[in-house]
Amino acid sequence: MDITLSSCFVIVNDPDSALAFYRDTLGLELRNDVAREGFRWITVGAKSQPAVSIVLTNYIQGSPADLDTVAGLVAKGGLYGPHFAADDLDAVFAAVRDAGGEVVQEPTSQPWGVRDAAFRDRSGNLVRVNQA
């Protein structure tokens, strides 16, 4: 059996701000943007990985209490976001920093052998990038 990642979802507070961050700052391409009843599903991805998509959405399925709980977790940075690999970690880090991104960890060589950096997207999700 062979299984591959097709898409993942990232909960965001403000779809327009999220699109600006993931497309304009990180350089992902916009693949789709669907709006319905106040919610949006924005699909982005790396040109080098056409079969893998990240869906940025402000839609949360569940009861009103669930909506409040998840919104609170996103606002506090309690949810993990995507982990990326880049051929030039320093360039990605500089782009995020220069765009006013919230730096959590500058590029660092980790004891487990990877060099990575961490920051929060505009909704508070923790995003990590490692050197490919």
N, CA and C atoms as an extended XYZ file, in Angstrom:
396
Properties=species:S:1:pos:R:3:atomname:S:1:resname:S:1:resid:I:1 pbc="F F F"
N         0.842       -1.178        0.000 N   MET     1
C         0.000        0.000        0.000 CA  MET     1
C         0.888        1.244        0.000 C   MET     1
N         0.478        2.242       -0.773 N   ASP     2
C         1.199        3.508       -0.853 CA  ASP     2
C         0.237        4.624       -0.493 C   ASP     2
N         0.631        5.460        0.443 N   ILE     3
C        -0.210        6.578        0.862 CA  ILE     3
C         0.639        7.846        0.850 C   ILE     3
N         0.064        8.922        0.346 N   THR     4
C         0.779       10.191        0.273 CA  THR     4
C        -0.105       11.305        0.813 C   THR     4
N         0.516       12.395        1.203 N   LEU     5
C        -0.223       13.554        1.678 CA  LEU     5
C        -0.809       14.294        0.484 C   LEU     5
N        -2.086       14.605        0.562 N   SER     6
C        -2.762       15.350       -0.486 CA  SER     6
C        -2.955       16.802       -0.076 C   SER     6
N        -3.520       16.986        1.124 N   SER     7
C        -3.744       18.346        1.601 CA  SER     7
C        -3.779       18.357        3.120 C   SER     7
N        -3.554       19.536        3.668 N   CYS     8
C        -3.698       19.742        5.106 CA  CYS     8
C        -4.398       21.082        5.293 C   CYS     8
N        -5.034       21.231        6.443 N   PHE     9
C        -5.815       22.429        6.721 CA  PHE     9
C        -5.167       23.223        7.846 C   PHE     9
N        -5.161       24.535        7.689 N   VAL    10
C        -4.651       25.444        8.705 CA  VAL    10
C        -5.781       26.418        9.027 C   VAL    10
N        -6.195       26.443       10.280 N   ILE    11
C        -7.257       27.351       10.713 CA  ILE    11
C        -6.662       28.753       10.856 C   ILE    11
N        -7.322       29.733       10.254 N   VAL    12
C        -6.849       31.111       10.303 CA  VAL    12
C        -7.980       32.029       10.744 C   VAL    12
N        -7.617       33.158       11.330 N   ASN    13
C        -8.607       34.147       11.767 CA  ASN    13
C        -9.066       35.037       10.623 C   ASN    13
N        -8.128       35.444        9.803 N   ASP    14
C        -8.393       36.401        8.729 CA  ASP    14
C        -7.846       35.823        7.422 C   ASP    14
N        -8.721       35.314        6.549 N   PRO    15
C        -8.250       34.684        5.315 CA  PRO    15
C        -7.390       35.597        4.442 C   PRO    15
N        -7.732       36.870        4.336 N   ASP    16
C        -6.933       37.776        3.496 CA  ASP    16
C        -5.521       37.939        4.052 C   ASP    16
N        -5.416       38.098        5.353 N   SER    17
C        -4.106       38.224        5.991 CA  SER    17
C        -3.305       36.932        5.844 C   SER    17
N        -3.979       35.799        5.995 N   ALA    18
C        -3.307       34.504        5.839 CA  ALA    18
C        -2.800       34.331        4.411 C   ALA    18
N        -3.619       34.705        3.437 N   LEU    19
C        -3.189       34.604        2.041 CA  LEU    19
C        -1.967       35.478        1.794 C   LEU    19
N        -1.971       36.675        2.307 N   ALA    20
C        -0.817       37.563        2.132 CA  ALA    20
C         0.441       36.936        2.733 C   ALA    20
N         0.309       36.316        3.894 N   PHE    21
C         1.466       35.707        4.546 CA  PHE    21
C         1.980       34.499        3.759 C   PHE    21
N         1.108       33.553        3.464 N   TYR    22
C         1.549       32.312        2.827 CA  TYR    22
C         1.926       32.510        1.350 C   TYR    22
N         1.234       33.390        0.657 N   ARG    23
C         1.557       33.630       -0.756 CA  ARG    23
C         2.673       34.663       -0.898 C   ARG    23
N         2.486       35.846       -0.310 N   ASP    24
C         3.407       36.950       -0.558 CA  ASP    24
C         4.700       36.844        0.242 C   ASP    24
N         4.622       36.360        1.474 N   THR    25
C         5.824       36.264        2.296 CA  THR    25
C         6.561       34.947        2.076 C   THR    25
N         5.831       33.825        2.108 N   LEU    26
C         6.479       32.516        1.943 CA  LEU    26
C         6.638       32.099        0.483 C   LEU    26
N         5.912       32.731       -0.411 N   GLY    27
C         6.081       32.450       -1.830 CA  GLY    27
C         5.285       31.265       -2.363 C   GLY    27
N         4.274       30.815       -1.635 N   LEU    28
C         3.444       29.729       -2.136 CA  LEU    28
C         2.501       30.259       -3.201 C   LEU    28
N         2.097       29.389       -4.113 N   GLU    29
C         1.197       29.826       -5.173 CA  GLU    29
C        -0.256       29.648       -4.747 C   GLU    29
N        -1.093       30.565       -5.181 N   LEU    30
C        -2.528       30.473       -4.941 CA  LEU    30
C        -3.120       29.504       -5.951 C   LEU    30
N        -3.846       28.499       -5.474 N   ARG    31
C        -4.442       27.491       -6.356 CA  ARG    31
C        -5.953       27.595       -6.437 C   ARG    31
N        -6.580       28.043       -5.359 N   ASN    32
C        -8.033       28.134       -5.350 CA  ASN    32
C        -8.456       29.049       -4.205 C   ASN    32
N        -9.569       29.713       -4.385 N   ASP    33
C       -10.099       30.598       -3.347 CA  ASP    33
C       -11.619       30.519       -3.433 C   ASP    33
N       -12.235       29.845       -2.464 N   VAL    34
C       -13.674       29.627       -2.474 CA  VAL    34
C       -14.283       30.280       -1.242 C   VAL    34
N       -15.300       31.101       -1.469 N   ALA    35
C       -16.002       31.757       -0.365 CA  ALA    35
C       -17.442       31.275       -0.346 C   ALA    35
N       -17.955       31.096        0.888 N   ARG    36
C       -19.351       30.694        1.033 CA  ARG    36
C       -19.830       31.064        2.436 C   ARG    36
N       -20.868       31.881        2.492 N   GLU    37
C       -21.532       32.237        3.743 CA  GLU    37
C       -20.567       32.747        4.818 C   GLU    37
N       -19.660       33.623        4.445 N   GLY    38
C       -18.737       34.216        5.400 CA  GLY    38
C       -17.486       33.397        5.682 C   GLY    38
N       -17.369       32.227        5.079 N   PHE    39
C       -16.200       31.381        5.265 CA  PHE    39
C       -15.413       31.311        3.957 C   PHE    39
N       -14.104       31.025        4.087 N   ARG    40
C       -13.258       30.875        2.890 CA  ARG    40
C       -12.350       29.682        3.034 C   ARG    40
N       -12.091       29.072        1.897 N   TRP    41
C       -11.146       27.975        1.779 CA  TRP    41
C       -10.156       28.404        0.694 C   TRP    41
N        -8.970       28.769        1.109 N   ILE    42
C        -7.938       29.248        0.189 CA  ILE    42
C        -6.880       28.158        0.089 C   ILE    42
N        -6.681       27.672       -1.107 N   THR    43
C        -5.706       26.599       -1.317 CA  THR    43
C        -4.422       27.191       -1.883 C   THR    43
N        -3.313       26.905       -1.202 N   VAL    44
C        -1.989       27.337       -1.636 CA  VAL    44
C        -1.069       26.127       -1.648 C   VAL    44
N         0.065       26.276       -2.292 N   GLY    45
C         1.039       25.192       -2.294 CA  GLY    45
C         2.313       25.611       -2.995 C   GLY    45
N         3.318       24.777       -2.832 N   ALA    46
C         4.611       25.031       -3.475 CA  ALA    46
C         4.552       24.569       -4.926 C   ALA    46
N         5.116       25.361       -5.819 N   LYS    47
C         5.157       24.981       -7.236 CA  LYS    47
C         5.847       23.636       -7.423 C   LYS    47
N         6.830       23.349       -6.570 N   SER    48
C         7.586       22.099       -6.689 CA  SER    48
C         6.808       20.881       -6.191 C   SER    48
N         5.656       21.097       -5.557 N   GLN    49
C         4.831       20.000       -5.056 CA  GLN    49
C         3.375       20.200       -5.488 C   GLN    49
N         3.080       20.020       -6.764 N   PRO    50
C         1.726       20.291       -7.251 CA  PRO    50
C         0.655       19.373       -6.664 C   PRO    50
N         1.036       18.234       -6.134 N   ALA    51
C         0.045       17.298       -5.592 CA  ALA    51
C        -0.228       17.516       -4.103 C   ALA    51
N         0.463       18.467       -3.476 N   VAL    52
C         0.279       18.727       -2.047 CA  VAL    52
C        -0.260       20.151       -1.866 C   VAL    52
N        -1.381       20.259       -1.157 N   SER    53
C        -2.015       21.557       -0.962 CA  SER    53
C        -2.189       21.865        0.514 C   SER    53
N        -2.151       23.155        0.824 N   ILE    54
C        -2.463       23.650        2.158 CA  ILE    54
C        -3.720       24.491        2.009 C   ILE    54
N        -4.739       24.161        2.798 N   VAL    55
C        -5.993       24.895        2.751 CA  VAL    55
C        -6.051       25.815        3.972 C   VAL    55
N        -6.082       27.100        3.724 N   LEU    56
C        -6.207       28.117        4.767 CA  LEU    56
C        -7.695       28.409        4.906 C   LEU    56
N        -8.247       28.207        6.084 N   THR    57
C        -9.688       28.389        6.218 CA  THR    57
C       -10.067       28.970        7.563 C   THR    57
N       -11.133       29.737        7.553 N   ASN    58
C       -11.711       30.251        8.790 CA  ASN    58
C       -12.958       29.446        9.155 C   ASN    58
N       -13.167       28.328        8.499 N   TYR    59
C       -14.316       27.461        8.779 CA  TYR    59
C       -13.944       26.430        9.833 C   TYR    59
N       -14.765       26.352       10.859 N   ILE    60
C       -14.578       25.361       11.911 CA  ILE    60
C       -15.887       24.600       12.036 C   ILE    60
N       -15.805       23.307       11.857 N   GLN    61
C       -17.003       22.482       11.951 CA  GLN    61
C       -17.260       22.131       13.412 C   GLN    61
N       -18.474       22.334       13.869 N   GLY    62
C       -18.791       21.980       15.241 CA  GLY    62
C       -19.841       22.899       15.841 C   GLY    62
N       -20.022       22.758       17.118 N   SER    63
C       -21.012       23.551       17.841 CA  SER    63
C       -20.463       24.949       18.108 C   SER    63
N       -21.325       25.865       18.543 N   PRO    64
C       -20.823       27.204       18.900 CA  PRO    64
C       -19.721       27.161       19.962 C   PRO    64
N       -19.814       26.239       20.903 N   ALA    65
C       -18.760       26.121       21.920 CA  ALA    65
C       -17.451       25.683       21.282 C   ALA    65
N       -17.526       24.796       20.295 N   ASP    66
C       -16.325       24.353       19.585 CA  ASP    66
C       -15.677       25.520       18.857 C   ASP    66
N       -16.491       26.356       18.240 N   LEU    67
C       -15.980       27.510       17.503 CA  LEU    67
C       -15.201       28.431       18.437 C   LEU    67
N       -15.764       28.701       19.603 N   ASP    68
C       -15.091       29.570       20.575 CA  ASP    68
C       -13.789       28.948       21.067 C   ASP    68
N       -13.808       27.641       21.324 N   THR    69
C       -12.614       26.956       21.816 CA  THR    69
C       -11.495       27.002       20.792 C   THR    69
N       -11.812       26.660       19.550 N   VAL    70
C       -10.784       26.653       18.502 CA  VAL    70
C       -10.298       28.071       18.232 C   VAL    70
N       -11.197       29.039       18.189 N   ALA    71
C       -10.782       30.430       17.972 CA  ALA    71
C        -9.830       30.884       19.074 C   ALA    71
N       -10.099       30.464       20.308 N   GLY    72
C        -9.214       30.804       21.417 CA  GLY    72
C        -7.852       30.152       21.277 C   GLY    72
N        -7.819       28.895       20.840 N   LEU    73
C        -6.542       28.203       20.638 CA  LEU    73
C        -5.725       28.861       19.532 C   LEU    73
N        -6.391       29.231       18.443 N   VAL    74
C        -5.681       29.894       17.347 CA  VAL    74
C        -5.122       31.227       17.831 C   VAL    74
N        -5.941       31.994       18.537 N   ALA    75
C        -5.505       33.316       19.010 CA  ALA    75
C        -4.313       33.225       19.959 C   ALA    75
N        -4.227       32.145       20.747 N   LYS    76
C        -3.125       31.973       21.696 CA  LYS    76
C        -1.929       31.259       21.080 C   LYS    76
N        -2.039       30.873       19.814 N   GLY    77
C        -0.942       30.142       19.192 CA  GLY    77
C        -0.873       28.702       19.665 C   GLY    77
N        -2.013       28.154       20.088 N   GLY    78
C        -2.048       26.805       20.618 CA  GLY    78
C        -2.148       25.707       19.574 C   GLY    78
N        -2.232       26.056       18.306 N   LEU    79
C        -2.313       25.062       17.240 CA  LEU    79
C        -1.039       25.094       16.409 C   LEU    79
N        -0.601       23.941       15.987 N   TYR    80
C         0.575       23.871       15.125 CA  TYR    80
C         0.170       24.150       13.689 C   TYR    80
N         1.041       24.804       12.972 N   GLY    81
C         0.840       25.039       11.559 CA  GLY    81
C         1.753       24.112       10.777 C   GLY    81
N         1.925       24.391        9.512 N   PRO    82
C         2.742       23.509        8.668 CA  PRO    82
C         4.230       23.620        8.968 C   PRO    82
N         4.933       22.566        8.630 N   HIS    83
C         6.395       22.536        8.689 CA  HIS    83
C         6.882       22.469        7.246 C   HIS    83
N         7.791       23.356        6.899 N   PHE    84
C         8.310       23.436        5.539 CA  PHE    84
C         9.790       23.085        5.516 C   PHE    84
N        10.278       22.722        4.346 N   ALA    85
C        11.707       22.577        4.096 CA  ALA    85
C        12.061       23.567        2.998 C   ALA    85
N        13.190       24.244        3.150 N   ALA    86
C        13.624       25.237        2.166 CA  ALA    86
C        15.094       25.034        1.860 C   ALA    86
N        15.478       25.334        0.629 N   ASP    87
C        16.892       25.208        0.272 CA  ASP    87
C        17.719       26.361        0.840 C   ASP    87
N        17.052       27.465        1.218 N   ASP    88
C        17.745       28.612        1.808 CA  ASP    88
C        16.955       29.109        3.023 C   ASP    88
N        17.195       28.482        4.153 N   LEU    89
C        16.488       28.824        5.388 CA  LEU    89
C        16.677       30.290        5.757 C   LEU    89
N        17.888       30.804        5.593 N   ASP    90
C        18.154       32.186        5.962 CA  ASP    90
C        17.332       33.163        5.136 C   ASP    90
N        17.128       32.874        3.856 N   ALA    91
C        16.323       33.749        2.999 CA  ALA    91
C        14.858       33.724        3.424 C   ALA    91
N        14.326       32.545        3.749 N   VAL    92
C        12.940       32.450        4.216 CA  VAL    92
C        12.791       33.198        5.532 C   VAL    92
N        13.728       32.979        6.433 N   PHE    93
C        13.671       33.656        7.726 CA  PHE    93
C        13.708       35.177        7.548 C   PHE    93
N        14.592       35.668        6.697 N   ALA    94
C        14.691       37.114        6.453 CA  ALA    94
C        13.390       37.652        5.866 C   ALA    94
N        12.775       36.908        4.952 N   ALA    95
C        11.518       37.357        4.353 CA  ALA    95
C        10.422       37.479        5.399 C   ALA    95
N        10.329       36.494        6.288 N   VAL    96
C         9.316       36.535        7.344 CA  VAL    96
C         9.608       37.671        8.321 C   VAL    96
N        10.835       37.777        8.756 N   ARG    97
C        11.228       38.844        9.702 CA  ARG    97
C        10.978       40.215        9.090 C   ARG    97
N        11.399       40.415        7.842 N   ASP    98
C        11.254       41.713        7.194 CA  ASP    98
C         9.791       42.078        6.934 C   ASP    98
N         8.926       41.065        6.854 N   ALA    99
C         7.497       41.315        6.662 CA  ALA    99
C         6.783       41.536        7.985 C   ALA    99
N         7.558       41.548        9.077 N   GLY   100
C         6.972       41.783       10.392 CA  GLY   100
C         6.448       40.542       11.069 C   GLY   100
N         6.872       39.353       10.598 N   GLY   101
C         6.422       38.110       11.214 CA  GLY   101
C         6.920       37.967       12.638 C   GLY   101
N         6.144       37.274       13.450 N   GLU   102
C         6.519       37.050       14.843 CA  GLU   102
C         7.534       35.913       14.919 C   GLU   102
N         8.760       36.246       15.229 N   VAL   103
C         9.842       35.261       15.309 CA  VAL   103
C         9.741       34.524       16.637 C   VAL   103
N         9.756       33.194       16.559 N   VAL   104
C         9.766       32.349       17.749 CA  VAL   104
C        11.175       31.813       17.983 C   VAL   104
N        11.844       31.463       16.894 N   GLN   105
C        13.208       30.928       16.990 CA  GLN   105
C        13.983       31.287       15.732 C   GLN   105
N        15.098       31.955       15.884 N   GLU   106
C        15.961       32.260       14.745 CA  GLU   106
C        16.577       30.962       14.223 C   GLU   106
N        17.114       30.972       12.993 N   PRO   107
C        17.733       29.750       12.472 CA  PRO   107
C        18.759       29.184       13.448 C   PRO   107
N        18.578       27.922       13.785 N   THR   108
C        19.376       27.263       14.819 CA  THR   108
C        19.686       25.831       14.394 C   THR   108
N        20.903       25.387       14.650 N   SER   109
C        21.255       23.979       14.434 CA  SER   109
C        20.801       23.190       15.656 C   SER   109
N        19.903       22.246       15.440 N   GLN   110
C        19.333       21.463       16.527 CA  GLN   110
C        20.199       20.247       16.839 C   GLN   110
N        20.140       19.751       18.074 N   PRO   111
C        20.949       18.579       18.449 CA  PRO   111
C        20.557       17.314       17.676 C   PRO   111
N        19.364       17.269       17.117 N   TRP   112
C        18.936       16.085       16.374 CA  TRP   112
C        19.312       16.156       14.893 C   TRP   112
N        20.109       17.180       14.525 N   GLY   113
C        20.714       17.212       13.205 CA  GLY   113
C        20.096       18.125       12.174 C   GLY   113
N        19.026       18.800       12.486 N   VAL   114
C        18.388       19.685       11.518 CA  VAL   114
C        18.664       21.136       11.912 C   VAL   114
N        18.740       21.996       10.928 N   ARG   115
C        18.837       23.436       11.160 CA  ARG   115
C        17.476       24.012       10.795 C   ARG   115
N        16.836       24.704       11.740 N   ASP   116
C        15.496       25.201       11.480 CA  ASP   116
C        15.229       26.531       12.163 C   ASP   116
N        14.067       27.093       11.852 N   ALA   117
C        13.600       28.341       12.446 CA  ALA   117
C        12.105       28.201       12.685 C   ALA   117
N        11.572       29.038       13.556 N   ALA   118
C        10.140       28.987       13.842 CA  ALA   118
C         9.578       30.399       13.971 C   ALA   118
N         8.347       30.556       13.550 N   PHE   119
C         7.644       31.820       13.651 CA  PHE   119
C         6.158       31.535       13.660 C   PHE   119
N         5.378       32.563       13.933 N   ARG   120
C         3.923       32.422       13.929 CA  ARG   120
C         3.356       33.111       12.695 C   ARG   120
N         2.352       32.454       12.092 N   ASP   121
C         1.661       33.127       11.002 CA  ASP   121
C         0.777       34.210       11.610 C   ASP   121
N         0.051       34.932       10.810 N   ARG   122
C        -0.709       36.083       11.302 CA  ARG   122
C        -1.897       35.698       12.177 C   ARG   122
N        -2.230       34.399       12.206 N   SER   123
C        -3.290       33.929       13.100 CA  SER   123
C        -2.734       33.367       14.393 C   SER   123
N        -1.430       33.170       14.455 N   GLY   124
C        -0.799       32.633       15.654 CA  GLY   124
C        -0.339       31.198       15.530 C   GLY   124
N        -0.588       30.544       14.395 N   ASN   125
C        -0.154       29.171       14.208 CA  ASN   125
C         1.373       29.091       14.153 C   ASN   125
N         1.935       28.115       14.814 N   LEU   126
C         3.384       27.924       14.802 CA  LEU   126
C         3.803       27.291       13.479 C   LEU   126
N         4.689       27.962       12.767 N   VAL   127
C         5.210       27.486       11.481 CA  VAL   127
C         6.689       27.266       11.633 C   VAL   127
N         7.173       26.112       11.182 N   ARG   128
C         8.599       25.816       11.246 CA  ARG   128
C         9.120       25.598        9.830 C   ARG   128
N        10.374       26.012        9.623 N   VAL   129
C        11.051       25.798        8.348 CA  VAL   129
C        12.413       25.218        8.645 C   VAL   129
N        12.734       24.113        7.980 N   ASN   130
C        14.076       23.564        8.144 CA  ASN   130
C        14.846       23.656        6.840 C   ASN   130
N        16.162       23.617        6.973 N   GLN   131
C        17.046       23.659        5.809 CA  GLN   131
C        16.958       22.314        5.095 C   GLN   131
N        16.595       22.330        3.846 N   ALA   132
C        16.452       21.081        3.078 CA  ALA   132
C        17.806       20.466        2.787 C   ALA   132
